[in-house]
Amino acid sequence: MKNLNNPWRRLAIATYAAPKDSRIYGTFEADVTAVMEYIAARKQAGQRLSITHFVCAAIARTLYEDIPEINCYVRRGGVVPRENADVFVSINIGGHEMTGMVIRKCQELSATEIAEILQKAAQEKRAGVESGAFTAKDKLVKIPWPFRRWLFLLIKWWLFDLGLPFPFLKIPPDPFGSIMITNIGTFGLQFGMVALFPIGRLPAVITMGRVIEKPVVIDGEIRIRSILPLTGTFDHRIVDGAQAGILTMGAMRRIQNPAELDRPNRSSQTIQQEQVKNNE
């Protein structure tokens, strides 16, 4: 892999704060007709899949295989790569409350495997069972302000600057993974500019809107297609416009083949061996 700490990134890290004034945004409308037809066919066969499961698989594989240089985070003025494409997915647990979980090594999983993981996690969270960073939520909110803010900064420094698990709170060193995906379409919304939260150290947050039927011109003819609105919020210290384009186009290319996304991917070890060979 080429050097992640190129001159532009070194300058961007020194120029931008993390990440309140380094946000850039982009929107894209994806034709997901093939995916929706695949989901409908699997539903008839008794399998519950959603567009979120396929978007997770497509983005994880693209991030890992096509654009690994943005699968990283800033630490001590430099860029640190992540080994796998771990995807943080927001979960609606009913009513107005949202939570989430990290799908580890998501680049290796099929859409069906992702669905099974998320369905199990949603059931546990609705039953009050939390894991990962969310286990500390109830403890942190009981701490009086301003001590809560001081502890938050201490945790942030401990987790990301030192890269150590935080004692007593059972928070892992990288609690929010490589990238975040949130589906606001479940609330009837189409577009949303989601914030990058500093403790997440995420290079991007991808927001999925509500799938709608729209007329589209294909080969000079007007056809009705299923269109998924996507919005990306990117940390400009890590991601530029060209890289955002590679991530988008790679994910969209993969999402046109839902059957392939519904099969387990090649192991990350095989891909890593190929990357090492190509860099030699």
Backbone bond lengths (Angstrom), bond angles and torsions (degrees), N, CA, C in turn:
res aa  C-N    CA-C-N  psi(-1)  N-CA   C-N-CA  omega(-1)  CA-C   N-CA-C  phi
1 M - - - 1.458 - - 1.528 109.29 -
2 K 1.317 116.66 139.07 1.447 120.10 -179.73 1.520 111.26 -68.54
3 N 1.341 116.20 163.71 1.449 121.72 -178.02 1.528 111.08 -60.44
4 L 1.339 115.94 123.69 1.460 119.80 -179.11 1.524 112.25 -76.33
5 N 1.318 116.95 -27.65 1.462 120.81 -176.49 1.525 110.67 -90.75
6 N 1.352 114.71 64.86 1.464 119.07 178.99 1.529 110.05 -76.65
7 P 1.344 118.27 168.74 1.465 120.72 -176.52 1.521 113.87 -56.52
8 W 1.359 117.65 -39.73 1.462 119.11 -179.35 1.517 110.96 -62.38
9 R 1.330 117.36 -43.12 1.454 120.07 -178.91 1.526 111.57 -67.40
10 R 1.313 117.59 -39.73 1.463 119.96 178.28 1.533 110.49 -60.63
11 L 1.317 115.51 -41.79 1.460 119.44 178.89 1.525 111.16 -69.81
12 A 1.334 116.80 -41.32 1.462 120.62 -179.03 1.525 111.32 -64.16
13 I 1.339 116.80 -39.26 1.458 120.45 179.53 1.521 110.65 -64.32
14 A 1.330 115.54 -38.02 1.466 119.13 179.33 1.523 112.08 -74.71
15 T 1.340 117.10 -26.35 1.469 121.13 -174.79 1.516 112.44 -86.58
16 Y 1.333 116.93 -45.78 1.459 121.74 -173.74 1.517 111.41 -92.35
17 A 1.316 114.95 147.06 1.461 120.38 168.05 1.518 108.67 -80.56
18 A 1.296 117.48 172.37 1.459 121.31 -173.31 1.516 111.99 -110.19
19 P 1.330 116.68 121.96 1.440 127.15 -41.16 1.523 107.71 -105.32
20 K 1.333 117.45 68.70 1.456 120.54 -176.78 1.517 112.50 -93.83
21 D 1.319 118.37 -27.81 1.465 118.76 178.14 1.524 111.88 -122.02
22 S 1.338 116.24 18.52 1.471 119.66 178.81 1.519 111.84 -115.09
23 R 1.336 116.63 17.70 1.461 119.33 -177.15 1.531 111.21 -81.55
24 I 1.321 115.43 136.68 1.454 121.87 168.89 1.532 107.27 -126.93
25 Y 1.336 116.26 156.26 1.453 121.15 -173.91 1.526 110.56 -128.99
26 G 1.317 114.46 156.42 1.459 120.17 174.80 1.512 109.81 -155.13
27 T 1.325 117.12 149.64 1.459 121.97 177.61 1.523 109.63 -125.92
28 F 1.320 115.12 153.75 1.461 120.62 -177.82 1.519 108.26 -155.99
29 E 1.327 116.78 141.87 1.454 121.27 175.08 1.528 108.52 -109.86
30 A 1.324 115.80 119.31 1.460 121.62 -175.52 1.516 110.76 -103.93
31 D 1.320 115.83 134.18 1.461 121.50 174.22 1.530 107.88 -79.59
32 V 1.328 116.45 109.58 1.465 120.87 -176.92 1.534 110.97 -114.33
33 T 1.324 115.85 27.12 1.461 119.82 -178.88 1.521 111.90 -56.98
34 A 1.333 116.55 -45.31 1.466 120.26 -178.87 1.521 111.32 -62.62
35 V 1.338 116.71 -39.09 1.460 120.14 179.89 1.521 110.95 -66.69
36 M 1.345 116.71 -44.23 1.456 120.03 -178.49 1.528 111.00 -64.53
37 E 1.319 117.04 -36.28 1.467 120.40 176.48 1.531 110.45 -67.17
38 Y 1.325 116.31 -39.71 1.470 120.36 178.18 1.527 110.21 -64.16
39 I 1.354 116.56 -43.97 1.462 121.24 179.32 1.527 110.55 -61.08
40 A 1.336 117.21 -41.80 1.466 121.19 179.28 1.521 111.12 -63.50
41 A 1.334 117.06 -39.98 1.471 120.62 179.25 1.520 111.01 -66.67
42 R 1.328 116.37 -41.32 1.461 119.37 179.11 1.529 111.54 -68.17
43 K 1.336 116.43 -32.03 1.465 120.00 177.65 1.519 110.94 -63.65
44 Q 1.337 115.63 -39.74 1.461 119.40 177.34 1.520 111.62 -63.93
45 A 1.325 115.65 -26.44 1.465 120.77 178.24 1.522 112.13 -87.50
46 G 1.344 116.66 3.52 1.454 121.24 176.24 1.504 115.19 90.86
47 Q 1.346 117.84 13.52 1.461 121.51 -178.62 1.522 109.92 -108.19
48 R 1.324 116.33 131.10 1.466 121.42 -178.68 1.522 109.89 -96.74
49 L 1.324 116.00 110.74 1.452 122.53 175.14 1.519 108.72 -128.47
50 S 1.328 116.12 158.06 1.454 120.42 176.47 1.520 109.56 -135.80
51 I 1.308 115.99 168.27 1.461 121.12 179.45 1.525 111.22 -61.91
52 T 1.336 117.12 -29.81 1.465 120.48 179.36 1.518 111.53 -59.95
53 H 1.314 117.61 -40.23 1.463 121.25 -177.56 1.529 111.25 -63.75
54 F 1.311 116.90 -37.64 1.465 120.86 -179.96 1.532 111.37 -75.59
55 V 1.324 116.99 -37.21 1.466 119.81 177.30 1.529 109.85 -64.84
56 C 1.326 117.23 -40.49 1.462 120.44 176.98 1.526 111.21 -59.32
57 A 1.322 116.47 -48.01 1.466 120.60 -179.38 1.514 111.21 -62.79
58 A 1.329 116.78 -43.61 1.469 120.80 -177.38 1.523 111.76 -66.15
59 I 1.329 117.27 -45.06 1.463 120.57 -178.18 1.519 110.70 -69.30
60 A 1.334 117.76 -40.14 1.463 119.98 179.71 1.525 111.40 -62.59
61 R 1.324 117.02 -44.17 1.466 119.96 -179.85 1.529 111.28 -67.25
62 T 1.324 116.25 -38.52 1.467 119.42 178.40 1.511 111.05 -66.40
63 L 1.320 116.46 -44.62 1.463 121.05 179.86 1.523 110.96 -60.70
64 Y 1.312 116.35 -40.22 1.458 120.75 -176.30 1.528 112.55 -78.46
65 E 1.322 116.69 -40.48 1.459 120.59 -171.33 1.531 113.32 -95.80
66 D 1.340 117.94 -37.68 1.460 120.94 -172.43 1.517 114.12 -97.41
67 I 1.340 117.31 -36.25 1.459 120.03 -171.15 1.539 109.94 -139.34
68 P 1.342 118.09 55.64 1.474 120.36 -177.60 1.520 113.09 -64.59
69 E 1.334 118.25 -17.04 1.463 119.50 -178.71 1.524 113.79 -69.29
70 I 1.333 118.57 -12.76 1.466 118.94 173.50 1.533 111.52 -101.45
71 N 1.321 116.80 0.24 1.462 120.66 176.11 1.524 108.30 -86.22
72 C 1.333 115.12 69.60 1.454 120.36 -173.18 1.528 109.55 -157.74
73 Y 1.327 116.34 179.59 1.459 121.48 177.63 1.521 109.24 -148.66
74 V 1.324 115.24 165.19 1.458 121.69 -176.71 1.519 109.83 -90.99
75 R 1.333 115.83 130.61 1.464 121.80 174.73 1.519 109.25 -142.45
76 R 1.325 116.03 124.96 1.476 122.85 174.95 1.518 111.89 52.85
77 G 1.310 116.91 44.61 1.449 121.20 175.99 1.506 115.41 78.81
78 G 1.336 117.89 7.56 1.457 121.47 178.51 1.518 110.97 -133.46
79 V 1.317 115.64 179.53 1.462 121.63 -178.32 1.520 109.47 -111.35
80 V 1.329 115.86 129.97 1.465 122.40 -178.08 1.529 108.67 -112.94
81 P 1.338 118.40 123.96 1.474 120.05 -179.56 1.521 111.99 -76.43
82 R 1.331 115.12 152.05 1.453 121.40 172.09 1.522 108.60 -98.51
83 E 1.327 116.30 149.44 1.462 120.68 -175.83 1.520 112.11 -78.75
84 N 1.337 117.31 -36.16 1.458 121.96 -176.40 1.522 110.43 -127.72
85 A 1.317 115.91 165.74 1.458 121.81 174.66 1.522 107.97 -93.44
86 D 1.336 115.50 90.12 1.456 122.18 179.11 1.522 108.32 -94.04
87 V 1.309 117.35 120.85 1.464 122.12 -172.64 1.523 110.36 -104.01
88 F 1.335 115.30 125.25 1.466 120.74 173.94 1.526 108.05 -89.44
89 V 1.332 116.42 124.92 1.460 122.16 -177.80 1.520 109.16 -118.47
90 S 1.331 117.32 127.10 1.454 120.56 176.09 1.524 109.19 -74.99
91 I 1.318 116.10 145.26 1.459 122.79 -175.64 1.520 109.39 -128.46
92 N 1.324 115.90 128.60 1.456 121.68 175.00 1.533 108.24 -87.49
93 I 1.337 116.56 114.93 1.463 119.87 -177.06 1.523 111.30 -101.22
94 G 1.327 115.43 20.46 1.458 119.39 175.71 1.506 112.30 104.40
95 G 1.339 116.02 146.83 1.460 119.87 -179.81 1.514 111.10 68.15
96 H 1.332 116.17 -131.38 1.461 121.37 -177.03 1.528 111.83 -110.42
97 E 1.309 118.02 11.44 1.460 121.05 -173.90 1.521 110.81 -101.57
98 M 1.335 115.00 135.46 1.454 121.97 177.46 1.520 109.12 -119.84
99 T 1.308 115.99 148.57 1.448 122.61 172.22 1.523 106.49 -141.73
100 G 1.300 118.67 -163.74 1.456 119.51 -179.29 1.507 112.13 -169.42
101 M 1.323 115.21 173.42 1.454 120.78 177.21 1.516 109.56 -152.36
102 V 1.315 115.92 159.42 1.464 122.42 177.35 1.521 109.28 -100.25
103 I 1.330 116.00 127.16 1.460 121.45 173.47 1.529 107.16 -94.04
104 R 1.297 116.32 107.67 1.458 121.64 -176.78 1.530 110.84 -75.68
105 K 1.335 115.47 144.10 1.467 123.08 -179.60 1.527 110.90 49.76
106 C 1.320 114.73 46.45 1.464 119.70 -176.10 1.521 111.50 -64.70
107 Q 1.326 118.08 -22.29 1.463 120.96 -179.09 1.527 112.04 -64.95
108 E 1.324 117.73 -17.46 1.457 121.33 -177.29 1.531 112.99 -95.02
109 L 1.328 117.14 -11.14 1.456 120.13 -167.71 1.523 112.50 -95.82
110 S 1.317 115.49 151.53 1.459 121.63 172.61 1.526 109.09 -83.09
111 A 1.328 116.73 165.63 1.459 120.86 176.80 1.524 110.60 -60.37
112 T 1.334 117.13 -37.58 1.461 120.67 178.54 1.518 111.43 -64.89
113 E 1.321 117.61 -41.97 1.464 120.98 178.35 1.526 110.64 -64.55
114 I 1.332 116.72 -40.25 1.467 120.60 176.95 1.528 110.13 -62.74
115 A 1.323 117.03 -42.15 1.469 121.10 179.03 1.522 110.67 -60.77
116 E 1.318 117.47 -43.35 1.460 120.80 -179.04 1.525 111.23 -64.49
117 I 1.333 116.87 -40.26 1.461 120.99 178.95 1.521 110.78 -64.59
118 L 1.322 117.00 -46.07 1.463 120.83 -178.10 1.527 111.54 -68.87
119 Q 1.320 117.75 -39.07 1.468 120.03 179.02 1.521 111.12 -63.66
120 K 1.311 117.00 -41.36 1.459 120.57 177.56 1.521 110.74 -65.56
121 A 1.338 116.89 -43.29 1.461 120.72 179.85 1.522 111.32 -63.60
122 A 1.343 117.04 -40.99 1.466 120.54 179.69 1.528 110.63 -62.73
123 Q 1.324 117.25 -41.01 1.458 120.71 178.53 1.524 111.24 -63.24
124 E 1.339 116.64 -42.46 1.462 120.33 179.89 1.527 111.47 -66.39
125 K 1.333 116.28 -41.44 1.461 119.63 -178.27 1.528 111.56 -70.10
126 R 1.333 116.96 -35.31 1.463 118.80 175.80 1.529 110.97 -66.88
127 A 1.328 116.23 -25.12 1.464 120.89 176.69 1.525 112.04 -86.75
128 G 1.338 116.82 1.69 1.455 120.86 177.71 1.508 115.17 90.55
129 V 1.318 117.44 8.95 1.465 121.22 179.99 1.528 108.77 -94.92
130 E 1.338 116.63 113.71 1.455 121.65 179.76 1.518 110.00 -107.32
131 S 1.331 115.89 161.24 1.456 121.47 178.41 1.515 108.98 -145.26
132 G 1.341 116.14 168.25 1.457 120.87 177.99 1.519 111.91 64.40
133 A 1.340 116.27 -141.35 1.457 121.29 -176.38 1.517 112.61 -65.22
134 F 1.336 117.53 -25.35 1.460 120.60 -175.68 1.523 112.67 -72.57
135 T 1.342 118.22 -13.56 1.460 119.78 177.11 1.518 111.20 -67.27
136 A 1.342 117.25 -22.40 1.464 121.13 -178.04 1.517 112.84 -89.99
137 K 1.328 118.03 -7.45 1.465 121.16 -172.90 1.522 112.49 -58.67
138 D 1.330 116.69 -50.64 1.458 120.19 -176.15 1.530 111.90 -65.53
139 K 1.327 117.20 -32.77 1.463 120.29 178.71 1.521 111.16 -71.08
140 L 1.327 116.99 -41.30 1.460 120.93 -176.75 1.529 112.34 -67.48
141 V 1.336 117.51 -37.75 1.467 119.54 -176.35 1.522 111.80 -70.17
142 K 1.333 118.13 -16.24 1.460 120.77 179.50 1.522 112.67 -83.24
143 I 1.325 116.39 -11.45 1.465 120.36 -178.99 1.525 108.92 -79.84
144 P 1.343 119.09 129.68 1.468 121.39 -178.18 1.526 111.77 -63.93
145 W 1.333 114.84 148.03 1.454 120.54 170.71 1.520 107.82 -78.37
146 P 1.383 122.13 140.06 1.473 126.77 10.50 1.524 114.46 -92.81
147 F 1.350 117.35 4.64 1.466 119.13 -178.12 1.516 111.11 -63.34
148 R 1.336 115.69 -29.50 1.460 120.37 177.88 1.515 110.49 -60.36
149 R 1.343 117.41 -42.59 1.461 122.20 179.09 1.526 111.08 -65.26
150 W 1.325 116.74 -42.05 1.461 120.26 179.49 1.530 111.05 -63.70
151 L 1.318 116.03 -42.59 1.460 119.83 178.94 1.522 110.87 -65.51
152 F 1.332 116.39 -38.58 1.459 120.84 177.45 1.535 110.32 -58.98
153 L 1.330 117.21 -45.44 1.464 120.95 179.50 1.522 111.21 -65.72
154 L 1.327 116.31 -36.31 1.464 120.20 177.59 1.517 110.39 -64.59
155 I 1.347 117.11 -44.93 1.456 121.47 179.21 1.524 110.71 -62.12
156 K 1.326 115.97 -44.04 1.466 121.07 179.06 1.524 110.72 -59.16
157 W 1.316 117.13 -46.19 1.474 121.38 179.61 1.523 110.56 -64.99
158 W 1.334 117.00 -41.96 1.463 121.64 -177.00 1.532 111.58 -67.03
159 L 1.337 114.92 -44.67 1.461 119.26 -175.97 1.511 112.64 -71.36
160 F 1.354 116.45 -47.23 1.460 119.64 -168.56 1.523 113.55 -99.90
161 D 1.308 118.40 -38.31 1.462 119.15 179.47 1.528 111.26 -77.47
162 L 1.335 116.02 -38.47 1.455 119.65 178.74 1.526 112.30 -93.64
163 G 1.341 116.74 -25.08 1.461 120.58 -179.78 1.509 113.89 70.90
164 L 1.343 116.40 33.84 1.454 121.51 -178.10 1.520 110.94 -114.79
165 P 1.348 117.48 149.41 1.471 118.60 173.16 1.517 109.37 -67.01
166 F 1.338 116.31 144.73 1.461 119.70 -177.43 1.525 109.41 -86.38
167 P 1.351 117.67 125.97 1.463 119.96 -176.94 1.519 111.62 -67.79
168 F 1.310 115.08 151.55 1.465 125.44 174.90 1.530 113.64 75.25
169 L 1.330 119.54 -30.30 1.454 121.37 -176.56 1.524 113.04 -99.35
170 K 1.315 118.17 -7.79 1.467 123.38 177.40 1.537 112.03 56.70
171 I 1.322 116.64 41.05 1.461 121.34 176.78 1.530 107.97 -96.27
172 P 1.332 119.39 123.56 1.466 121.24 179.62 1.528 111.00 -69.23
173 P 1.336 118.43 161.91 1.469 120.94 -176.75 1.530 114.42 -62.74
174 D 1.325 118.28 -30.10 1.465 120.83 -179.19 1.533 108.19 -127.83
175 P 1.336 117.14 74.61 1.472 120.14 -165.52 1.515 115.67 -74.38
176 F 1.345 118.78 -14.48 1.458 119.75 -175.22 1.527 113.75 -117.82
177 G 1.329 117.24 8.89 1.447 120.41 171.76 1.515 114.97 71.61
178 S 1.341 114.84 -158.77 1.462 123.33 -171.56 1.515 113.94 -88.97
179 I 1.328 116.67 -33.85 1.461 121.43 -173.99 1.529 107.44 -159.53
180 M 1.314 116.45 153.79 1.459 120.33 -177.73 1.520 109.92 -114.64
181 I 1.344 115.81 140.06 1.460 122.21 175.25 1.517 108.17 -125.83
182 T 1.323 116.41 127.62 1.452 121.00 178.53 1.522 109.44 -131.57
183 N 1.313 116.70 135.71 1.456 122.39 -176.94 1.527 109.48 -106.14
184 I 1.338 116.67 97.13 1.461 120.36 177.32 1.523 110.91 -85.54
185 G 1.335 116.32 -4.98 1.456 120.47 176.49 1.517 112.39 -64.11
186 T 1.347 117.11 -24.56 1.454 120.41 178.06 1.526 111.42 -66.40
187 F 1.341 117.16 -17.55 1.463 122.37 176.96 1.525 111.89 -100.57
188 G 1.347 116.89 9.13 1.453 120.93 179.03 1.508 114.62 84.22
189 L 1.329 118.60 7.94 1.459 122.47 -178.10 1.520 110.54 -92.50
190 Q 1.341 115.16 151.98 1.461 119.85 -179.87 1.519 112.63 -103.64
191 F 1.341 117.81 -47.29 1.460 121.14 -177.83 1.523 109.69 -127.99
192 G 1.321 115.30 145.61 1.454 120.69 175.86 1.516 110.50 -156.10
193 M 1.333 116.61 132.18 1.461 122.65 177.18 1.532 107.88 -93.86
194 V 1.311 116.60 96.43 1.454 121.64 -174.12 1.522 109.99 -85.64
195 A 1.326 116.10 142.41 1.459 121.04 -177.93 1.520 111.18 -77.28
196 L 1.319 115.19 153.94 1.457 122.21 168.88 1.521 107.51 -93.05
197 F 1.331 117.74 118.01 1.465 119.06 -179.31 1.522 108.67 -88.30
198 P 1.342 117.17 135.13 1.467 120.71 -169.82 1.519 114.68 -58.16
199 I 1.328 118.22 -38.00 1.461 118.98 -175.60 1.524 111.63 -70.64
200 G 1.330 117.06 -17.92 1.454 119.53 -178.10 1.509 114.63 -70.84
201 R 1.335 116.80 -31.21 1.461 121.71 -176.24 1.523 111.43 52.78
202 L 1.322 115.93 42.29 1.459 121.23 179.82 1.521 110.17 -96.54
203 P 1.337 118.46 137.18 1.460 119.82 175.38 1.521 112.83 -73.85
204 A 1.350 117.13 -19.46 1.467 119.24 -176.26 1.519 110.58 -161.98
205 V 1.335 114.49 151.40 1.449 123.12 169.69 1.523 107.02 -123.99
206 I 1.325 117.08 125.04 1.456 122.17 -179.85 1.531 108.36 -105.09
207 T 1.333 115.77 123.81 1.455 121.71 -178.68 1.521 109.86 -107.52
208 M 1.322 116.09 126.39 1.461 122.62 178.21 1.521 109.22 -98.71
209 G 1.332 116.18 131.56 1.450 121.21 176.07 1.521 112.00 -96.85
210 R 1.314 115.44 -172.55 1.465 121.08 -179.43 1.525 110.18 -77.09
211 V 1.326 116.60 130.94 1.464 121.88 177.34 1.530 108.63 -70.07
212 I 1.339 116.18 128.68 1.461 120.90 -179.99 1.526 109.52 -129.87
213 E 1.326 115.51 156.88 1.457 121.33 175.70 1.531 108.64 -87.73
214 K 1.352 116.44 127.46 1.457 120.74 -178.04 1.527 110.42 -137.53
215 P 1.328 116.95 149.10 1.469 119.20 173.29 1.528 110.27 -75.50
216 V 1.316 115.30 133.09 1.464 121.30 -178.75 1.523 108.18 -133.21
217 V 1.335 116.19 139.43 1.457 121.01 177.70 1.518 109.46 -85.63
218 I 1.344 117.32 117.87 1.458 123.15 178.73 1.518 108.02 -128.66
219 D 1.342 115.77 120.38 1.463 121.56 -178.86 1.527 111.48 53.23
220 G 1.323 115.65 40.56 1.456 120.81 177.00 1.512 115.35 79.04
221 E 1.331 118.17 3.60 1.452 122.12 179.71 1.529 110.53 -118.73
222 I 1.334 115.44 145.86 1.456 120.58 178.28 1.522 108.71 -87.35
223 R 1.343 115.34 124.55 1.458 120.81 179.77 1.534 108.81 -131.34
224 I 1.322 115.49 152.30 1.451 120.86 177.41 1.525 108.34 -91.23
225 R 1.336 115.42 124.35 1.455 121.14 -177.36 1.519 110.29 -127.95
226 S 1.319 116.01 156.74 1.469 121.81 173.78 1.525 108.22 -85.59
227 I 1.334 116.12 120.31 1.458 121.68 -173.88 1.527 110.15 -116.39
228 L 1.316 115.44 129.05 1.458 122.68 178.24 1.528 109.27 -106.35
229 P 1.347 118.66 115.85 1.470 120.49 175.31 1.534 110.01 -77.49
230 L 1.318 116.09 131.95 1.459 122.04 178.23 1.514 109.65 -124.13
231 T 1.311 116.00 139.93 1.462 121.79 175.40 1.522 108.41 -128.33
232 G 1.318 116.87 134.56 1.452 120.85 178.02 1.516 111.53 -117.19
233 T 1.325 116.34 133.19 1.465 122.84 169.79 1.513 107.00 -109.50
234 F 1.337 116.52 124.23 1.461 120.88 -172.55 1.522 111.24 -122.51
235 D 1.313 115.35 146.13 1.466 121.61 172.23 1.526 107.50 -84.62
236 H 1.324 116.51 110.89 1.462 120.77 -172.94 1.523 112.79 -68.88
237 R 1.339 117.74 -11.98 1.466 119.22 173.43 1.528 111.02 -71.19
238 I 1.348 116.15 -21.53 1.461 121.75 -177.68 1.525 111.61 -110.52
239 V 1.327 116.88 -40.58 1.460 122.34 -169.80 1.521 110.39 -117.13
240 D 1.342 116.51 131.24 1.454 120.54 170.82 1.532 109.30 -109.36
241 G 1.313 117.03 -178.86 1.457 120.47 -175.62 1.514 113.51 -62.13
242 A 1.332 117.05 -40.08 1.460 120.66 -179.48 1.525 111.22 -63.66
243 Q 1.330 116.73 -42.17 1.455 120.39 -179.61 1.523 111.64 -68.80
244 A 1.334 116.34 -38.06 1.464 120.00 175.47 1.526 110.42 -61.28
245 G 1.342 116.26 -37.03 1.460 120.49 177.76 1.515 112.36 -66.16
246 I 1.336 117.25 -40.90 1.466 120.88 178.08 1.530 110.55 -63.33
247 L 1.338 116.19 -42.32 1.463 120.09 178.32 1.527 110.52 -61.88
248 T 1.328 116.80 -44.35 1.462 120.86 -178.14 1.525 111.36 -66.22
249 M 1.325 116.79 -49.94 1.460 120.21 -176.50 1.533 111.83 -66.37
250 G 1.331 116.76 -37.35 1.456 119.65 178.10 1.512 112.13 -65.40
251 A 1.324 116.16 -42.67 1.469 119.84 178.64 1.521 110.91 -66.18
252 M 1.340 117.15 -40.68 1.457 119.96 -178.81 1.524 111.66 -68.86
253 R 1.322 117.12 -34.81 1.465 119.96 176.38 1.525 110.83 -63.67
254 R 1.297 116.38 -41.61 1.463 119.95 -179.48 1.522 111.93 -71.13
255 I 1.318 116.75 -34.65 1.465 119.10 -175.30 1.525 112.12 -72.62
256 Q 1.318 117.23 -13.07 1.458 120.39 175.18 1.526 111.71 -75.30
257 N 1.331 116.93 -9.92 1.467 121.44 -179.90 1.528 108.77 -123.32
258 P 1.333 117.96 73.80 1.465 120.62 -175.58 1.519 113.88 -61.73
259 A 1.337 117.63 -31.53 1.466 119.74 179.64 1.523 110.69 -63.15
260 E 1.324 117.35 -37.48 1.463 121.12 177.85 1.521 110.67 -68.39
261 L 1.331 117.51 -39.58 1.461 120.55 177.92 1.521 111.86 -68.12
262 D 1.324 116.83 -20.76 1.459 120.36 179.96 1.520 111.66 -91.82
263 R 1.329 116.50 14.47 1.462 121.86 171.56 1.519 108.55 -116.56
264 P 1.336 118.14 144.07 1.468 119.24 176.61 1.523 110.87 -56.78
265 N 1.323 115.67 143.17 1.452 121.45 -177.99 1.529 109.42 -82.92
266 R 1.341 115.48 167.38 1.454 119.29 173.44 1.527 109.13 -59.37
267 S 1.324 117.03 151.43 1.462 119.89 -178.08 1.516 110.22 -64.02
268 S 1.325 115.74 148.44 1.459 120.21 178.83 1.514 111.27 -62.69
269 Q 1.328 117.34 -27.74 1.451 120.31 178.74 1.520 110.94 -63.40
270 T 1.327 117.32 -40.87 1.459 120.99 178.72 1.520 110.71 -64.22
271 I 1.326 116.60 -43.76 1.454 120.89 -179.61 1.517 110.70 -65.91
272 Q 1.338 116.95 -41.12 1.456 120.34 178.18 1.523 110.79 -61.16
273 Q 1.326 117.50 -41.19 1.454 120.75 179.18 1.522 111.10 -62.26
274 E 1.339 116.43 -39.20 1.460 120.65 178.39 1.533 110.79 -66.92
275 Q 1.340 117.19 -39.56 1.469 121.03 179.93 1.515 110.22 -64.98
276 V 1.340 117.02 -42.53 1.458 120.59 177.88 1.522 111.20 -62.17
277 K 1.351 115.84 -41.69 1.471 120.78 179.97 1.518 110.64 -64.27
278 N 1.347 117.44 -40.54 1.461 121.40 -178.87 1.525 111.84 -68.80
279 N 1.348 117.42 -27.75 1.445 120.50 -178.63 1.514 112.98 -86.65
280 E 1.335 116.87 -9.23 1.462 119.86 -179.72 1.519 111.54 -76.06
